[in-house]
Amino acid sequence: MTQPATVRLNSAPLRGRTGRGVSIAVIDSGAHPGHPHLGPLAGGIALTPDGLAHDDLVDRLGHGTAVTAAIQEKAPGARVHLARVFHDELATSARTLAKAIEWAGERGCRVANLSLGTPRESRIEMLQPAVDRAARAGTLVIAAYSHEGQPQYPGSLPDTLGVCLDWDLPRDVVRIGRRDGRRVLYASGYPRPIPNVPPERNLNGISFAVANATGIVALALEPFPDARGRAAALAALEALAAV
């Protein structure tokens, strides 16, 4: 039987890597300054559902902070930029998501982490051009491929790297697999642990599978400063899985 292609954080090839030189846009609810699980942040932009931009990046939901912490736990040397699209709830417009994706490309980020998505196919018309423009700029969108059996957008669109949830995987492992005939990543849905809080009572789910995968992708890309896009990220991961 063929063993699953997995990349482990504590494997020899990844020792000493921090994600240095890899810039990541975290498209979420911002971050809470001073949180003990967060490292340095490179600023960013906040976008409201009606398209307005401002500079209030403070996370008032906790979700973006936990997502960013999961990424930085694995790739503390990566340069993290914030695109705050969630404000009073974990909901926004497809137009705002598209603008945030395009902003990540304009910012020069190599990776855009989008932990959430939409199952509505009607939003493809708006999201696909944003993903295409980001890809041309060298920005890889890593996003949820599916949620509760439904394809998610933009994570199931071409040129994105989709992530699926696997509760049986440890948090420090990413598995390269297939879903619907295309290569995807599988990762754990648990965030960085909080002392004295059981994992099932903490935030969890596909959002954190995406974040866990993004952190390991950043490590895989570190030695290849000119590597851009989905194919390059998968090649770097598959090379690590083969070791």
N, C-alpha and C positions, 0 to 999 in steps of 0.2 A: 504493500500500500504506500502511495506517495505521501510523504509528510507535508503538512501545511506549510506554506511559505510564510514564516514569521520573522519579525524583527524585534529583538529584545533590547531594552534600554541598557541592561548591564552586560551586553555582549562585548567582546574584546574590541571590535572595530569602532564602537561608539564611545569607548572610554576616553575621557579627555575632551570630547566634543561638547560644545555649549550652544551651538546654533549661531556662533559669531559670524557676522556678515550677512545674516539672513534677516530681512525686514518683513514683519508680519502685521497686517491690518486686522484688528479684531473688530468685526462688525457686530455690535451687541448693545448693551445698555450702559456702556461706559465703564468706569472703574472707580473704586473708592480710594482716594489718596491716603497713604499711610497704612493701608491694610498690611498686616505682617506677612501675608503670603505673596505680596506683590513686590517686584523689583522695579527698576527704573522704567519710565514710560516716555515715549517720544512725542507726546501731544497728539493732536488730531482734530476732529471736527464733529459737531453734533448736528444732525439733520432731523427736522420735524416732519411729520406726515404730510404737511402742506408745502414742503419743499424749502422751508427757510433754514438757513445755516446759522449756527452760533457756536460759542466756545465753551459752553457748560458741559464738561465731560464727566461730571460726578454721577456715579451709579447710585440710584435710589431704589433699585430692585434687588441688587446682590448678584444677579445672574452674570453680568459681564465681568464682575470682579472674580467670580469663581471660575469662569471660562479662562480669563487671562491668567489666573493663578495656575491652572492646570497646564497651560502652555508653558509658562515661565518655569514651572517646576522642572520640566524636561529640557527646556532650551533657555536657560537663564541669560545666555549671551546674545540671544536674538534681540533685534530692535523692534519694540512693539509700538504700533500706532493705533489709536482708537478712533473708531467711527461709531458714534452713539446714535442709534436709530430707534431704540426702545426707551420710553420715558416713564409714563405712569403704569404701563402694562407691557407684557411681552407681545406686542402687536404693533405693526407699522404698515405702510403702504408699499406695494410693489415698486412704485415710482421712487420711493425713498431708498429701498434696497438697491435698485438699479443705480441711483446716484452714488450710493456708498461704494458699490463695486467699482464704478468708474473712477471715483476719488482714489481708491486704492491703487489703481493703475497709474493715475496721474501723479500720485505720491511716490511711485517707483517701488512699491512693495512687491516682493517676490511671491508672497502668499497672502491671500485674504481668507481669514477664518470666519465662516458664516455658519453658526451652530444651528440656526433654525431655517425654515423655508416655508413654502406654501404648496399645498396639493392641487391648487387651481390651475388647470392647463391654460386658462385664459390669460394668465400672467406671463406665459412664455414669450409672448410677443414683445413684452417690455424688458424682460430679464435677459433673453438671449443676446440682443445687441450689446447690452452692458458687459456680459461675460465675454463676448467676442472682442470688444474694445480693450477690456482688461488683458485678455490673452495676447493681443497684439502688442500691448505694452510690457508683456513679460510677467504678468501677475496671474498666478494660479489660484482659482477659487476652490477651497476645500469646504464642502458643505454636506449636510445630511442627504443621503441618497434616497432613503425612504423612512417612513414613520408609521408604525402600526399597519404595515403592509401597503401603504400608499406611496407612490413615487412623490418625491419632493423636488421643488424647483427653487433655486437653480441647481441643486446638487445632482440631479439626474440628467442635466443637459450636457451635450458634447463640450469638451475642453475643460469641464470641471472634474475634480477628483472627489467622487462620492464616498461617503462613509456610512457603514451600517453598524448597528448595535449588536454586540455579543457579550452578554452578561457573564459568560464563563471565562472570558479572557482576563488576565491580570491587567492592572492599569498601566504597567510598563511594557506592554506587548501590543504590536499591531500585526494583524494577519492580512496578507494579500490574498484576495479571493475573487470570485465572480458572482455577479448578480445580473440576471437578464442578458447574459452573453457579454457583459463588459466587466473589465477589472475594477474592483472597488477595494476599499480598506474596511476591515472590521476592527473594532476597538471597544474597550470597556466603557460603560456609561456612568462610572463613578468619578466624581471630581477629587481634588486633593482633600484628604481627610481633615476634619475638624476635631481637635482633641475632645474626648468624652462625649462625642455625638455619634451614635450608630450610623453606618453608611446609609441604611434605608431611610433614616430621618433627615439626611442631608439632601440638598439638591442632587438630582441624578437624571439620567436619560440620554437621548441621542445627542443633545447639546454637548455633553462631556465626552462622548465617543469622538465627536469631531475635534474637540480641543485636544484630547489625548493623541489623536492621530496627527494633528498639526504640529505638536511639539516634536514628535519623532520624525516627521517629514523635514522639519527645520534642521535636525541633526544630520539626516541623510544628505541634505543639500549643502551642508557647510563646506565640504572640500571642493565643491564645484561652483565657483562664483559666477560662471557664465551659463550655468544650467538653468533653463527656464521652462515652465509649462508642465502639463500633465505627464507627457511621455518621459521627460527628464526626471521628474520626481519618482515615477514608478520604476524607472531603470535604476535609480540610486537605491531605492528600497530593495529591489530584487537582488541587487549585488550584495547588499548586507544580509539578506535572507539566505543567500547561497553560501555564506562563510560558515 
